[in-house]
Amino acid sequence: MLQGITFENKIFFWLLLALPLAILWYVLKHKRQTAELKISSLKGFKTKQSWLPKLKHVLFALRLIALALLITALARPRTSETKSKTKTTRGIDIVMAIDVSASMLAKDLRPNRLEALKDVASEFIKGRPNDRIGLVEYAGESYTKTPITSDKAIVLRSLDEIKYNTIIEGGTAIGMGLATSVNRLKDSKAKSKVIILLTDGVNNSGAINPTIASELAVEFGIKVYTIGLGTNGMALSPVAILPNGRFQYDRVQVEIDEELLKSIATATGGKYFRATNNQKLAEIYDEINKLEKTEIDEIKFTTYQEHFRPFVIAAMVLLLLEYLMRITVFRSFV
C-alpha cells in the first residue's frame, strides 16, 4: 500500500511521540479508577465471569489507532509520476570524410586501419541520436557515400559497406575529400557544421588544393577535426597485388602530413589528433563527441496524487465504531 508513497509534511510524524504518553496516561488513570473491595471470603457469593470488562481496552486502542491514522494523513502521503519531454535546440550536421586508399589496409591497427575506423565510427554515430550525419569516401578522388541524414540505420549500413576497391582512382586526395565534405554541408541550416577528416597519408593527388578546401570550410562556417591514422615508424602495409588478387604486405615507413592536417584544423577552429592504435582512435572519437555536444532542453512534468483520504476515512470509521461500542456494548462498563 505504501509502495512509492512519499510524505510532504514529515514534521507531523513527531506527533506520534504523544501516543506512548497517551498509553502511559491511560494505564495510570485505569489503575486509579478501578474500585477494589476486600472481603475475607467469596463463599456464599455467586460469581459469574464476563468477557466484556476485559475487552473495554479495545475502545482506547481504537481511538489510539485513529489518532495515528490522522497524524499520517496530516503528513500528506502522496505518489508522484514524472514525465519528461526533450527538445533539441542546437542540432549538429556532421560529415565523416574517410580515406579508403590501399594504405588503409595496413595492419598496425587491428585487424587493419579501415576496419578499426569503422568499428569506432559506428559507435560514434550511435552516440549522436539528435544529429544528422553523412559519409564521404576519398582516395585519389572523392564522392559522397551518404548525404547528411538523421536516419542512423542508413548511415551505419553505408559505413559497413565501405571497403577498399579499385573503382576509385588510387592516391590520397585530401583536398578533394575535404571539398566534397564542404559541398555536403554548405547549404545546411544547422547551428553547427562539422567535418571529421581522417587520413593515413599525404596529399598526393586530386584537383583541389587542401588549403583552398579549408578556406571554403571557413567561408561556410564549417569546423574541421582532422585525424592522422597510423603508428609511428614502420607499419605492415600492402605494397603489391599478387596474381591471385591478394595483397602482398611489407613493412613500410608511415608518412602522414601532420603539418597540413594541423593547419586545416587550426584554420577552421577544429583540432588535430593522431591515432597510433585502436585505443587511441576510440579516445579521439570520444573526445570529439564531448567537444561537439548537442544542446537539448528537457522539460519535466510531475503529477502528484494525494493519498491522505483513505487514512482520514479509516480514522473516522474507527472513531465511529468506538463511539457506537461505548454507547451500546460497553455502556454499563465505561
Buried (B, 14 or more C-beta within 10 A) or exposed (E): EEEEEBBEEEEBEEBEEEBEEEEEEBEEEEEEEEEEEEEEEEEEEEEEEEEEEEBBEBBBBBBBBBBBBBBBBBBBBBBEEEEEEEEEEBBBBBBBBBBBBBBBBBBBBEEBBBBBBBBBBBEBBEEBEBBBBBBBBBBBBBEBBBBBBBEBEBBBEBBEEBEBEEEBBBBBBBBBBBBBBBBBBBEBEBEBBBBBBBBBBBBBBBEBBBBEBBBBBBEBBBBBBBBBBBBEEEBBBBEEEEEEEEBEBEEBEBEBBEEBBBBBBBBBEBBBBBBBBBEBBBBBBBEBEEEBEBEEEEEEEEEEEEBBEEBBEBBEEBBEBBEEBBEEBBEEEE
